[in-house]
Amino acid sequence: MYGTNQFENETAKQMIITRLPYLTRLNRVLISRNERRGAEIDYLQRYAQDYFDQNLDFINEHRQYQTLINKHGEPIRPNTNQVRYFYT
């Protein structure tokens, strides 16, 4: 992706992999089980605070979230006293 850094590219790739559970290839490259698992777990943790806030809009926007919880377990509850960094 032109004009973005490697971290942003990887984050976008993880979001695509997580939101499309039946996707097997991305940019003609096979998505490994480990890559999918890592992307899904990162996704769970990235949106954990929103999940624990029980926002109805969140559930509607992240329909895959409950499926991922069933698959990998509930994310670790973020410590709200700590500074949160978002790289979007």
PyMOL Python script that loads the backbone (N, CA, C, O; Angstrom):
from pymol import cmd

cmd.read_pdbstr("""\
ATOM      1  N   MET A   1       0.842  -1.165   0.000  1.00  0.00           N
ATOM      2  CA  MET A   1       0.000   0.000   0.000  1.00  0.00           C
ATOM      3  C   MET A   1       0.889   1.229   0.000  1.00  0.00           C
ATOM      4  O   MET A   1       1.731   1.403   0.881  1.00  0.00           O
ATOM      5  N   TYR A   2       0.698   2.053  -0.965  1.00  0.00           N
ATOM      6  CA  TYR A   2       1.541   3.226  -1.146  1.00  0.00           C
ATOM      7  C   TYR A   2       1.276   4.255  -0.055  1.00  0.00           C
ATOM      8  O   TYR A   2       0.125   4.535   0.281  1.00  0.00           O
ATOM      9  N   GLY A   3       2.345   4.813   0.491  1.00  0.00           N
ATOM     10  CA  GLY A   3       2.208   5.895   1.455  1.00  0.00           C
ATOM     11  C   GLY A   3       1.947   5.460   2.882  1.00  0.00           C
ATOM     12  O   GLY A   3       1.666   6.304   3.733  1.00  0.00           O
ATOM     13  N   THR A   4       2.030   4.180   3.171  1.00  0.00           N
ATOM     14  CA  THR A   4       1.835   3.707   4.535  1.00  0.00           C
ATOM     15  C   THR A   4       3.063   2.929   4.971  1.00  0.00           C
ATOM     16  O   THR A   4       3.856   2.478   4.144  1.00  0.00           O
ATOM     17  N   ASN A   5       3.207   2.781   6.264  1.00  0.00           N
ATOM     18  CA  ASN A   5       4.358   2.031   6.753  1.00  0.00           C
ATOM     19  C   ASN A   5       4.026   0.548   6.889  1.00  0.00           C
ATOM     20  O   ASN A   5       2.871   0.145   6.746  1.00  0.00           O
ATOM     21  N   GLN A   6       5.034  -0.246   7.163  1.00  0.00           N
ATOM     22  CA  GLN A   6       4.876  -1.703   7.248  1.00  0.00           C
ATOM     23  C   GLN A   6       3.903  -2.105   8.349  1.00  0.00           C
ATOM     24  O   GLN A   6       3.127  -3.045   8.177  1.00  0.00           O
ATOM     25  N   PHE A   7       3.940  -1.393   9.495  1.00  0.00           N
ATOM     26  CA  PHE A   7       3.034  -1.714  10.597  1.00  0.00           C
ATOM     27  C   PHE A   7       1.577  -1.544  10.176  1.00  0.00           C
ATOM     28  O   PHE A   7       0.744  -2.398  10.478  1.00  0.00           O
ATOM     29  N   GLU A   8       1.265  -0.463   9.492  1.00  0.00           N
ATOM     30  CA  GLU A   8      -0.103  -0.228   9.023  1.00  0.00           C
ATOM     31  C   GLU A   8      -0.519  -1.293   8.023  1.00  0.00           C
ATOM     32  O   GLU A   8      -1.668  -1.734   8.035  1.00  0.00           O
ATOM     33  N   ASN A   9       0.391  -1.712   7.160  1.00  0.00           N
ATOM     34  CA  ASN A   9       0.084  -2.763   6.191  1.00  0.00           C
ATOM     35  C   ASN A   9      -0.246  -4.069   6.898  1.00  0.00           C
ATOM     36  O   ASN A   9      -1.219  -4.736   6.547  1.00  0.00           O
ATOM     37  N   GLU A  10       0.555  -4.439   7.888  1.00  0.00           N
ATOM     38  CA  GLU A  10       0.320  -5.682   8.621  1.00  0.00           C
ATOM     39  C   GLU A  10      -0.988  -5.618   9.398  1.00  0.00           C
ATOM     40  O   GLU A  10      -1.721  -6.606   9.459  1.00  0.00           O
ATOM     41  N   THR A  11      -1.287  -4.470   9.990  1.00  0.00           N
ATOM     42  CA  THR A  11      -2.536  -4.314  10.729  1.00  0.00           C
ATOM     43  C   THR A  11      -3.730  -4.460   9.792  1.00  0.00           C
ATOM     44  O   THR A  11      -4.699  -5.142  10.127  1.00  0.00           O
ATOM     45  N   ALA A  12      -3.671  -3.838   8.643  1.00  0.00           N
ATOM     46  CA  ALA A  12      -4.756  -3.957   7.662  1.00  0.00           C
ATOM     47  C   ALA A  12      -4.910  -5.404   7.220  1.00  0.00           C
ATOM     48  O   ALA A  12      -6.028  -5.902   7.084  1.00  0.00           O
ATOM     49  N   LYS A  13      -3.804  -6.069   6.999  1.00  0.00           N
ATOM     50  CA  LYS A  13      -3.833  -7.477   6.586  1.00  0.00           C
ATOM     51  C   LYS A  13      -4.494  -8.331   7.669  1.00  0.00           C
ATOM     52  O   LYS A  13      -5.318  -9.192   7.359  1.00  0.00           O
ATOM     53  N   GLN A  14      -4.143  -8.101   8.932  1.00  0.00           N
ATOM     54  CA  GLN A  14      -4.742  -8.853  10.030  1.00  0.00           C
ATOM     55  C   GLN A  14      -6.246  -8.608  10.121  1.00  0.00           C
ATOM     56  O   GLN A  14      -7.014  -9.535  10.376  1.00  0.00           O
ATOM     57  N   MET A  15      -6.659  -7.379   9.915  1.00  0.00           N
ATOM     58  CA  MET A  15      -8.087  -7.061   9.972  1.00  0.00           C
ATOM     59  C   MET A  15      -8.848  -7.790   8.872  1.00  0.00           C
ATOM     60  O   MET A  15      -9.939  -8.311   9.107  1.00  0.00           O
ATOM     61  N   ILE A  16      -8.283  -7.827   7.690  1.00  0.00           N
ATOM     62  CA  ILE A  16      -8.923  -8.526   6.573  1.00  0.00           C
ATOM     63  C   ILE A  16      -9.029 -10.010   6.875  1.00  0.00           C
ATOM     64  O   ILE A  16     -10.092 -10.606   6.703  1.00  0.00           O
ATOM     65  N   ILE A  17      -7.939 -10.605   7.320  1.00  0.00           N
ATOM     66  CA  ILE A  17      -7.925 -12.040   7.624  1.00  0.00           C
ATOM     67  C   ILE A  17      -8.956 -12.376   8.691  1.00  0.00           C
ATOM     68  O   ILE A  17      -9.668 -13.373   8.574  1.00  0.00           O
ATOM     69  N   THR A  18      -9.041 -11.558   9.724  1.00  0.00           N
ATOM     70  CA  THR A  18      -9.962 -11.821  10.825  1.00  0.00           C
ATOM     71  C   THR A  18     -11.417 -11.661  10.409  1.00  0.00           C
ATOM     72  O   THR A  18     -12.262 -12.471  10.789  1.00  0.00           O
ATOM     73  N   ARG A  19     -11.710 -10.645   9.648  1.00  0.00           N
ATOM     74  CA  ARG A  19     -13.103 -10.376   9.278  1.00  0.00           C
ATOM     75  C   ARG A  19     -13.633 -11.286   8.172  1.00  0.00           C
ATOM     76  O   ARG A  19     -14.841 -11.351   7.942  1.00  0.00           O
ATOM     77  N   LEU A  20     -12.741 -11.977   7.498  1.00  0.00           N
ATOM     78  CA  LEU A  20     -13.157 -12.889   6.427  1.00  0.00           C
ATOM     79  C   LEU A  20     -12.677 -14.297   6.768  1.00  0.00           C
ATOM     80  O   LEU A  20     -11.638 -14.731   6.271  1.00  0.00           O
ATOM     81  N   PRO A  21     -13.426 -15.019   7.613  1.00  0.00           N
ATOM     82  CA  PRO A  21     -12.952 -16.309   8.117  1.00  0.00           C
ATOM     83  C   PRO A  21     -12.764 -17.387   7.051  1.00  0.00           C
ATOM     84  O   PRO A  21     -12.041 -18.355   7.288  1.00  0.00           O
ATOM     85  N   TYR A  22     -13.387 -17.250   5.901  1.00  0.00           N
ATOM     86  CA  TYR A  22     -13.254 -18.269   4.856  1.00  0.00           C
ATOM     87  C   TYR A  22     -12.212 -17.902   3.807  1.00  0.00           C
ATOM     88  O   TYR A  22     -12.001 -18.649   2.852  1.00  0.00           O
ATOM     89  N   LEU A  23     -11.568 -16.765   3.979  1.00  0.00           N
ATOM     90  CA  LEU A  23     -10.511 -16.353   3.064  1.00  0.00           C
ATOM     91  C   LEU A  23      -9.305 -17.270   3.250  1.00  0.00           C
ATOM     92  O   LEU A  23      -8.827 -17.439   4.372  1.00  0.00           O
ATOM     93  N   THR A  24      -8.807 -17.863   2.168  1.00  0.00           N
ATOM     94  CA  THR A  24      -7.660 -18.772   2.265  1.00  0.00           C
ATOM     95  C   THR A  24      -6.392 -18.173   1.676  1.00  0.00           C
ATOM     96  O   THR A  24      -5.288 -18.603   2.010  1.00  0.00           O
ATOM     97  N   ARG A  25      -6.543 -17.184   0.802  1.00  0.00           N
ATOM     98  CA  ARG A  25      -5.393 -16.519   0.187  1.00  0.00           C
ATOM     99  C   ARG A  25      -5.634 -15.019   0.191  1.00  0.00           C
ATOM    100  O   ARG A  25      -6.761 -14.548   0.037  1.00  0.00           O
ATOM    101  N   LEU A  26      -4.544 -14.281   0.371  1.00  0.00           N
ATOM    102  CA  LEU A  26      -4.603 -12.829   0.305  1.00  0.00           C
ATOM    103  C   LEU A  26      -3.432 -12.378  -0.549  1.00  0.00           C
ATOM    104  O   LEU A  26      -2.281 -12.704  -0.258  1.00  0.00           O
ATOM    105  N   ASN A  27      -3.723 -11.638  -1.589  1.00  0.00           N
ATOM    106  CA  ASN A  27      -2.696 -11.230  -2.560  1.00  0.00           C
ATOM    107  C   ASN A  27      -1.943 -12.442  -3.108  1.00  0.00           C
ATOM    108  O   ASN A  27      -0.722 -12.415  -3.265  1.00  0.00           O
ATOM    109  N   ARG A  28      -2.684 -13.484  -3.387  1.00  0.00           N
ATOM    110  CA  ARG A  28      -2.174 -14.738  -3.956  1.00  0.00           C
ATOM    111  C   ARG A  28      -1.230 -15.505  -3.028  1.00  0.00           C
ATOM    112  O   ARG A  28      -0.495 -16.384  -3.478  1.00  0.00           O
ATOM    113  N   VAL A  29      -1.248 -15.177  -1.744  1.00  0.00           N
ATOM    114  CA  VAL A  29      -0.409 -15.870  -0.766  1.00  0.00           C
ATOM    115  C   VAL A  29      -1.322 -16.627   0.198  1.00  0.00           C
ATOM    116  O   VAL A  29      -2.287 -16.071   0.722  1.00  0.00           O
ATOM    117  N   LEU A  30      -1.002 -17.904   0.424  1.00  0.00           N
ATOM    118  CA  LEU A  30      -1.777 -18.746   1.326  1.00  0.00           C
ATOM    119  C   LEU A  30      -1.709 -18.200   2.753  1.00  0.00           C
ATOM    120  O   LEU A  30      -0.639 -17.822   3.229  1.00  0.00           O
ATOM    121  N   ILE A  31      -2.853 -18.162   3.426  1.00  0.00           N
ATOM    122  CA  ILE A  31      -2.918 -17.720   4.816  1.00  0.00           C
ATOM    123  C   ILE A  31      -2.748 -18.963   5.687  1.00  0.00           C
ATOM    124  O   ILE A  31      -3.590 -19.861   5.657  1.00  0.00           O
ATOM    125  N   SER A  32      -1.666 -19.020   6.461  1.00  0.00           N
ATOM    126  CA  SER A  32      -1.399 -20.193   7.300  1.00  0.00           C
ATOM    127  C   SER A  32      -2.307 -20.184   8.530  1.00  0.00           C
ATOM    128  O   SER A  32      -2.867 -19.151   8.899  1.00  0.00           O
ATOM    129  N   ARG A  33      -2.441 -21.350   9.153  1.00  0.00           N
ATOM    130  CA  ARG A  33      -3.236 -21.450  10.381  1.00  0.00           C
ATOM    131  C   ARG A  33      -2.674 -20.529  11.465  1.00  0.00           C
ATOM    132  O   ARG A  33      -3.419 -19.853  12.174  1.00  0.00           O
ATOM    133  N   ASN A  34      -1.339 -20.519  11.577  1.00  0.00           N
ATOM    134  CA  ASN A  34      -0.703 -19.683  12.599  1.00  0.00           C
ATOM    135  C   ASN A  34      -0.930 -18.204  12.335  1.00  0.00           C
ATOM    136  O   ASN A  34      -1.157 -17.432  13.267  1.00  0.00           O
ATOM    137  N   GLU A  35      -0.872 -17.806  11.070  1.00  0.00           N
ATOM    138  CA  GLU A  35      -1.106 -16.400  10.732  1.00  0.00           C
ATOM    139  C   GLU A  35      -2.542 -16.004  11.061  1.00  0.00           C
ATOM    140  O   GLU A  35      -2.780 -14.928  11.609  1.00  0.00           O
ATOM    141  N   ARG A  36      -3.507 -16.875  10.726  1.00  0.00           N
ATOM    142  CA  ARG A  36      -4.914 -16.589  11.028  1.00  0.00           C
ATOM    143  C   ARG A  36      -5.121 -16.516  12.540  1.00  0.00           C
ATOM    144  O   ARG A  36      -5.776 -15.599  13.035  1.00  0.00           O
ATOM    145  N   ARG A  37      -4.570 -17.469  13.262  1.00  0.00           N
ATOM    146  CA  ARG A  37      -4.728 -17.498  14.719  1.00  0.00           C
ATOM    147  C   ARG A  37      -4.149 -16.225  15.341  1.00  0.00           C
ATOM    148  O   ARG A  37      -4.786 -15.606  16.193  1.00  0.00           O
ATOM    149  N   GLY A  38      -2.959 -15.839  14.921  1.00  0.00           N
ATOM    150  CA  GLY A  38      -2.345 -14.617  15.441  1.00  0.00           C
ATOM    151  C   GLY A  38      -3.173 -13.383  15.136  1.00  0.00           C
ATOM    152  O   GLY A  38      -3.330 -12.508  15.988  1.00  0.00           O
ATOM    153  N   ALA A  39      -3.700 -13.310  13.926  1.00  0.00           N
ATOM    154  CA  ALA A  39      -4.535 -12.170  13.529  1.00  0.00           C
ATOM    155  C   ALA A  39      -5.805 -12.117  14.372  1.00  0.00           C
ATOM    156  O   ALA A  39      -6.225 -11.043  14.803  1.00  0.00           O
ATOM    157  N   GLU A  40      -6.415 -13.281  14.605  1.00  0.00           N
ATOM    158  CA  GLU A  40      -7.653 -13.327  15.381  1.00  0.00           C
ATOM    159  C   GLU A  40      -7.417 -12.932  16.839  1.00  0.00           C
ATOM    160  O   GLU A  40      -8.215 -12.197  17.421  1.00  0.00           O
ATOM    161  N   ILE A  41      -6.339 -13.410  17.419  1.00  0.00           N
ATOM    162  CA  ILE A  41      -6.042 -13.077  18.814  1.00  0.00           C
ATOM    163  C   ILE A  41      -5.696 -11.595  18.948  1.00  0.00           C
ATOM    164  O   ILE A  41      -6.127 -10.947  19.902  1.00  0.00           O
ATOM    165  N   ASP A  42      -4.935 -11.061  18.022  1.00  0.00           N
ATOM    166  CA  ASP A  42      -4.633  -9.621  18.042  1.00  0.00           C
ATOM    167  C   ASP A  42      -5.907  -8.794  17.927  1.00  0.00           C
ATOM    168  O   ASP A  42      -6.051  -7.771  18.597  1.00  0.00           O
ATOM    169  N   TYR A  43      -6.827  -9.236  17.081  1.00  0.00           N
ATOM    170  CA  TYR A  43      -8.108  -8.555  16.895  1.00  0.00           C
ATOM    171  C   TYR A  43      -8.904  -8.561  18.207  1.00  0.00           C
ATOM    172  O   TYR A  43      -9.455  -7.535  18.607  1.00  0.00           O
ATOM    173  N   LEU A  44      -8.960  -9.717  18.869  1.00  0.00           N
ATOM    174  CA  LEU A  44      -9.674  -9.809  20.142  1.00  0.00           C
ATOM    175  C   LEU A  44      -9.108  -8.812  21.152  1.00  0.00           C
ATOM    176  O   LEU A  44      -9.861  -8.105  21.822  1.00  0.00           O
ATOM    177  N   GLN A  45      -7.800  -8.761  21.255  1.00  0.00           N
ATOM    178  CA  GLN A  45      -7.175  -7.882  22.239  1.00  0.00           C
ATOM    179  C   GLN A  45      -7.298  -6.409  21.854  1.00  0.00           C
ATOM    180  O   GLN A  45      -7.456  -5.545  22.717  1.00  0.00           O
ATOM    181  N   ARG A  46      -7.225  -6.133  20.567  1.00  0.00           N
ATOM    182  CA  ARG A  46      -7.318  -4.749  20.080  1.00  0.00           C
ATOM    183  C   ARG A  46      -8.656  -4.108  20.472  1.00  0.00           C
ATOM    184  O   ARG A  46      -8.705  -2.922  20.798  1.00  0.00           O
ATOM    185  N   TYR A  47      -9.734  -4.889  20.440  1.00  0.00           N
ATOM    186  CA  TYR A  47     -11.072  -4.362  20.720  1.00  0.00           C
ATOM    187  C   TYR A  47     -11.626  -4.840  22.059  1.00  0.00           C
ATOM    188  O   TYR A  47     -12.834  -4.763  22.285  1.00  0.00           O
ATOM    189  N   ALA A  48     -10.771  -5.330  22.945  1.00  0.00           N
ATOM    190  CA  ALA A  48     -11.219  -5.881  24.226  1.00  0.00           C
ATOM    191  C   ALA A  48     -11.967  -4.856  25.071  1.00  0.00           C
ATOM    192  O   ALA A  48     -13.018  -5.170  25.631  1.00  0.00           O
ATOM    193  N   GLN A  49     -11.447  -3.643  25.173  1.00  0.00           N
ATOM    194  CA  GLN A  49     -12.109  -2.641  26.013  1.00  0.00           C
ATOM    195  C   GLN A  49     -13.520  -2.355  25.513  1.00  0.00           C
ATOM    196  O   GLN A  49     -14.454  -2.259  26.310  1.00  0.00           O
ATOM    197  N   ASP A  50     -13.679  -2.220  24.212  1.00  0.00           N
ATOM    198  CA  ASP A  50     -15.012  -1.986  23.648  1.00  0.00           C
ATOM    199  C   ASP A  50     -15.937  -3.160  23.944  1.00  0.00           C
ATOM    200  O   ASP A  50     -17.118  -2.966  24.232  1.00  0.00           O
ATOM    201  N   TYR A  51     -15.408  -4.364  23.874  1.00  0.00           N
ATOM    202  CA  TYR A  51     -16.199  -5.562  24.170  1.00  0.00           C
ATOM    203  C   TYR A  51     -16.672  -5.540  25.622  1.00  0.00           C
ATOM    204  O   TYR A  51     -17.846  -5.784  25.902  1.00  0.00           O
ATOM    205  N   PHE A  52     -15.760  -5.248  26.539  1.00  0.00           N
ATOM    206  CA  PHE A  52     -16.126  -5.248  27.952  1.00  0.00           C
ATOM    207  C   PHE A  52     -17.058  -4.092  28.305  1.00  0.00           C
ATOM    208  O   PHE A  52     -17.782  -4.169  29.298  1.00  0.00           O
ATOM    209  N   ASP A  53     -17.053  -3.040  27.522  1.00  0.00           N
ATOM    210  CA  ASP A  53     -17.992  -1.936  27.730  1.00  0.00           C
ATOM    211  C   ASP A  53     -19.405  -2.314  27.303  1.00  0.00           C
ATOM    212  O   ASP A  53     -20.353  -1.584  27.594  1.00  0.00           O
ATOM    213  N   GLN A  54     -19.560  -3.452  26.613  1.00  0.00           N
ATOM    214  CA  GLN A  54     -20.857  -3.973  26.176  1.00  0.00           C
ATOM    215  C   GLN A  54     -21.657  -2.963  25.358  1.00  0.00           C
ATOM    216  O   GLN A  54     -22.853  -2.772  25.579  1.00  0.00           O
ATOM    217  N   ASN A  55     -21.008  -2.349  24.452  1.00  0.00           N
ATOM    218  CA  ASN A  55     -21.631  -1.377  23.565  1.00  0.00           C
ATOM    219  C   ASN A  55     -22.353  -2.124  22.443  1.00  0.00           C
ATOM    220  O   ASN A  55     -21.733  -2.907  21.724  1.00  0.00           O
ATOM    221  N   LEU A  56     -23.645  -1.891  22.289  1.00  0.00           N
ATOM    222  CA  LEU A  56     -24.427  -2.580  21.265  1.00  0.00           C
ATOM    223  C   LEU A  56     -23.907  -2.279  19.866  1.00  0.00           C
ATOM    224  O   LEU A  56     -23.895  -3.160  19.006  1.00  0.00           O
ATOM    225  N   ASP A  57     -23.478  -1.047  19.631  1.00  0.00           N
ATOM    226  CA  ASP A  57     -22.900  -0.706  18.331  1.00  0.00           C
ATOM    227  C   ASP A  57     -21.671  -1.558  18.047  1.00  0.00           C
ATOM    228  O   ASP A  57     -21.439  -1.959  16.906  1.00  0.00           O
ATOM    229  N   PHE A  58     -20.884  -1.834  19.081  1.00  0.00           N
ATOM    230  CA  PHE A  58     -19.691  -2.666  18.911  1.00  0.00           C
ATOM    231  C   PHE A  58     -20.084  -4.059  18.427  1.00  0.00           C
ATOM    232  O   PHE A  58     -19.485  -4.579  17.485  1.00  0.00           O
ATOM    233  N   ILE A  59     -21.072  -4.657  19.053  1.00  0.00           N
ATOM    234  CA  ILE A  59     -21.512  -6.003  18.674  1.00  0.00           C
ATOM    235  C   ILE A  59     -21.996  -6.015  17.228  1.00  0.00           C
ATOM    236  O   ILE A  59     -21.724  -6.963  16.492  1.00  0.00           O
ATOM    237  N   ASN A  60     -22.702  -4.983  16.819  1.00  0.00           N
ATOM    238  CA  ASN A  60     -23.186  -4.912  15.439  1.00  0.00           C
ATOM    239  C   ASN A  60     -22.053  -4.696  14.439  1.00  0.00           C
ATOM    240  O   ASN A  60     -22.113  -5.204  13.320  1.00  0.00           O
ATOM    241  N   GLU A  61     -21.030  -3.952  14.829  1.00  0.00           N
ATOM    242  CA  GLU A  61     -19.902  -3.672  13.935  1.00  0.00           C
ATOM    243  C   GLU A  61     -18.909  -4.827  13.863  1.00  0.00           C
ATOM    244  O   GLU A  61     -18.232  -4.998  12.850  1.00  0.00           O
ATOM    245  N   HIS A  62     -18.818  -5.610  14.916  1.00  0.00           N
ATOM    246  CA  HIS A  62     -17.829  -6.691  15.003  1.00  0.00           C
ATOM    247  C   HIS A  62     -18.548  -8.028  15.183  1.00  0.00           C
ATOM    248  O   HIS A  62     -18.417  -8.680  16.220  1.00  0.00           O
ATOM    249  N   ARG A  63     -19.287  -8.417  14.191  1.00  0.00           N
ATOM    250  CA  ARG A  63     -20.097  -9.635  14.272  1.00  0.00           C
ATOM    251  C   ARG A  63     -19.259 -10.895  14.479  1.00  0.00           C
ATOM    252  O   ARG A  63     -19.762 -11.888  15.004  1.00  0.00           O
ATOM    253  N   GLN A  64     -18.027 -10.868  14.087  1.00  0.00           N
ATOM    254  CA  GLN A  64     -17.136 -12.020  14.195  1.00  0.00           C
ATOM    255  C   GLN A  64     -16.583 -12.174  15.616  1.00  0.00           C
ATOM    256  O   GLN A  64     -16.039 -13.226  15.952  1.00  0.00           O
ATOM    257  N   TYR A  65     -16.714 -11.155  16.442  1.00  0.00           N
ATOM    258  CA  TYR A  65     -16.065 -11.134  17.753  1.00  0.00           C
ATOM    259  C   TYR A  65     -16.498 -12.297  18.647  1.00  0.00           C
ATOM    260  O   TYR A  65     -15.648 -12.972  19.228  1.00  0.00           O
ATOM    261  N   GLN A  66     -17.794 -12.539  18.766  1.00  0.00           N
ATOM    262  CA  GLN A  66     -18.268 -13.620  19.638  1.00  0.00           C
ATOM    263  C   GLN A  66     -17.803 -14.976  19.127  1.00  0.00           C
ATOM    264  O   GLN A  66     -17.471 -15.853  19.924  1.00  0.00           O
ATOM    265  N   THR A  67     -17.774 -15.160  17.827  1.00  0.00           N
ATOM    266  CA  THR A  67     -17.267 -16.408  17.249  1.00  0.00           C
ATOM    267  C   THR A  67     -15.808 -16.609  17.635  1.00  0.00           C
ATOM    268  O   THR A  67     -15.398 -17.722  17.967  1.00  0.00           O
ATOM    269  N   LEU A  68     -15.025 -15.535  17.593  1.00  0.00           N
ATOM    270  CA  LEU A  68     -13.611 -15.625  17.957  1.00  0.00           C
ATOM    271  C   LEU A  68     -13.437 -15.900  19.450  1.00  0.00           C
ATOM    272  O   LEU A  68     -12.506 -16.606  19.839  1.00  0.00           O
ATOM    273  N   ILE A  69     -14.303 -15.362  20.280  1.00  0.00           N
ATOM    274  CA  ILE A  69     -14.254 -15.656  21.715  1.00  0.00           C
ATOM    275  C   ILE A  69     -14.536 -17.132  21.942  1.00  0.00           C
ATOM    276  O   ILE A  69     -13.865 -17.777  22.748  1.00  0.00           O
ATOM    277  N   ASN A  70     -15.511 -17.664  21.248  1.00  0.00           N
ATOM    278  CA  ASN A  70     -15.822 -19.087  21.370  1.00  0.00           C
ATOM    279  C   ASN A  70     -14.642 -19.949  20.934  1.00  0.00           C
ATOM    280  O   ASN A  70     -14.426 -21.031  21.479  1.00  0.00           O
ATOM    281  N   LYS A  71     -13.894 -19.481  19.972  1.00  0.00           N
ATOM    282  CA  LYS A  71     -12.764 -20.230  19.418  1.00  0.00           C
ATOM    283  C   LYS A  71     -11.504 -20.099  20.275  1.00  0.00           C
ATOM    284  O   LYS A  71     -10.827 -21.096  20.527  1.00  0.00           O
ATOM    285  N   HIS A  72     -11.179 -18.880  20.727  1.00  0.00           N
ATOM    286  CA  HIS A  72      -9.905 -18.610  21.401  1.00  0.00           C
ATOM    287  C   HIS A  72     -10.041 -18.258  22.884  1.00  0.00           C
ATOM    288  O   HIS A  72      -9.040 -18.205  23.597  1.00  0.00           O
ATOM    289  N   GLY A  73     -11.249 -18.021  23.346  1.00  0.00           N
ATOM    290  CA  GLY A  73     -11.449 -17.592  24.725  1.00  0.00           C
ATOM    291  C   GLY A  73     -11.576 -16.078  24.802  1.00  0.00           C
ATOM    292  O   GLY A  73     -11.221 -15.355  23.871  1.00  0.00           O
ATOM    293  N   GLU A  74     -12.089 -15.623  25.930  1.00  0.00           N
ATOM    294  CA  GLU A  74     -12.307 -14.190  26.126  1.00  0.00           C
ATOM    295  C   GLU A  74     -10.966 -13.464  26.240  1.00  0.00           C
ATOM    296  O   GLU A  74     -10.021 -14.000  26.820  1.00  0.00           O
ATOM    297  N   PRO A  75     -10.874 -12.256  25.694  1.00  0.00           N
ATOM    298  CA  PRO A  75      -9.616 -11.506  25.793  1.00  0.00           C
ATOM    299  C   PRO A  75      -9.347 -11.076  27.232  1.00  0.00           C
ATOM    300  O   PRO A  75     -10.242 -11.080  28.077  1.00  0.00           O
ATOM    301  N   ILE A  76      -8.118 -10.713  27.484  1.00  0.00           N
ATOM    302  CA  ILE A  76      -7.741 -10.195  28.796  1.00  0.00           C
ATOM    303  C   ILE A  76      -8.344  -8.803  28.949  1.00  0.00           C
ATOM    304  O   ILE A  76      -8.229  -7.957  28.061  1.00  0.00           O
ATOM    305  N   ARG A  77      -8.983  -8.584  30.086  1.00  0.00           N
ATOM    306  CA  ARG A  77      -9.596  -7.273  30.324  1.00  0.00           C
ATOM    307  C   ARG A  77      -8.489  -6.230  30.463  1.00  0.00           C
ATOM    308  O   ARG A  77      -7.594  -6.370  31.297  1.00  0.00           O
ATOM    309  N   PRO A  78      -8.557  -5.183  29.637  1.00  0.00           N
ATOM    310  CA  PRO A  78      -7.519  -4.144  29.717  1.00  0.00           C
ATOM    311  C   PRO A  78      -7.580  -3.411  31.048  1.00  0.00           C
ATOM    312  O   PRO A  78      -8.657  -3.213  31.609  1.00  0.00           O
ATOM    313  N   ASN A  79      -6.425  -3.014  31.544  1.00  0.00           N
ATOM    314  CA  ASN A  79      -6.340  -2.215  32.757  1.00  0.00           C
ATOM    315  C   ASN A  79      -6.646  -0.776  32.365  1.00  0.00           C
ATOM    316  O   ASN A  79      -5.863  -0.149  31.651  1.00  0.00           O
ATOM    317  N   THR A  80      -7.755  -0.256  32.815  1.00  0.00           N
ATOM    318  CA  THR A  80      -8.180   1.082  32.398  1.00  0.00           C
ATOM    319  C   THR A  80      -7.337   2.181  33.032  1.00  0.00           C
ATOM    320  O   THR A  80      -7.474   3.346  32.659  1.00  0.00           O
ATOM    321  N   ASN A  81      -6.467   1.840  33.984  1.00  0.00           N
ATOM    322  CA  ASN A  81      -5.586   2.833  34.593  1.00  0.00           C
ATOM    323  C   ASN A  81      -4.341   3.077  33.753  1.00  0.00           C
ATOM    324  O   ASN A  81      -3.620   4.049  33.976  1.00  0.00           O
ATOM    325  N   GLN A  82      -4.087   2.205  32.795  1.00  0.00           N
ATOM    326  CA  GLN A  82      -2.906   2.343  31.962  1.00  0.00           C
ATOM    327  C   GLN A  82      -3.226   3.164  30.724  1.00  0.00           C
ATOM    328  O   GLN A  82      -4.371   3.226  30.276  1.00  0.00           O
ATOM    329  N   VAL A  83      -2.200   3.786  30.186  1.00  0.00           N
ATOM    330  CA  VAL A  83      -2.335   4.523  28.937  1.00  0.00           C
ATOM    331  C   VAL A  83      -2.501   3.509  27.817  1.00  0.00           C
ATOM    332  O   VAL A  83      -1.774   2.517  27.766  1.00  0.00           O
ATOM    333  N   ARG A  84      -3.452   3.746  26.917  1.00  0.00           N
ATOM    334  CA  ARG A  84      -3.686   2.841  25.793  1.00  0.00           C
ATOM    335  C   ARG A  84      -3.155   3.481  24.525  1.00  0.00           C
ATOM    336  O   ARG A  84      -3.395   4.660  24.263  1.00  0.00           O
ATOM    337  N   TYR A  85      -2.443   2.708  23.756  1.00  0.00           N
ATOM    338  CA  TYR A  85      -1.901   3.181  22.493  1.00  0.00           C
ATOM    339  C   TYR A  85      -2.624   2.475  21.360  1.00  0.00           C
ATOM    340  O   TYR A  85      -2.735   1.249  21.359  1.00  0.00           O
ATOM    341  N   PHE A  86      -3.107   3.229  20.413  1.00  0.00           N
ATOM    342  CA  PHE A  86      -3.774   2.659  19.255  1.00  0.00           C
ATOM    343  C   PHE A  86      -2.988   3.016  18.014  1.00  0.00           C
ATOM    344  O   PHE A  86      -2.646   4.177  17.792  1.00  0.00           O
ATOM    345  N   TYR A  87      -2.709   2.030  17.224  1.00  0.00           N
ATOM    346  CA  TYR A  87      -1.987   2.223  15.973  1.00  0.00           C
ATOM    347  C   TYR A  87      -2.939   1.897  14.841  1.00  0.00           C
ATOM    348  O   TYR A  87      -2.953   0.773  14.338  1.00  0.00           O
ATOM    349  N   THR A  88      -3.724   2.865  14.443  1.00  0.00           N
ATOM    350  CA  THR A  88      -4.677   2.623  13.363  1.00  0.00           C
ATOM    351  C   THR A  88      -4.335   3.454  12.165  1.00  0.00           C
ATOM    352  O   THR A  88      -5.027   3.387  11.149  1.00  0.00           O
TER     353      THR A  88
END
""", "prot")
cmd.dss("prot")
cmd.show_as("cartoon", "prot")
cmd.util.cbc("prot")
cmd.orient("prot")
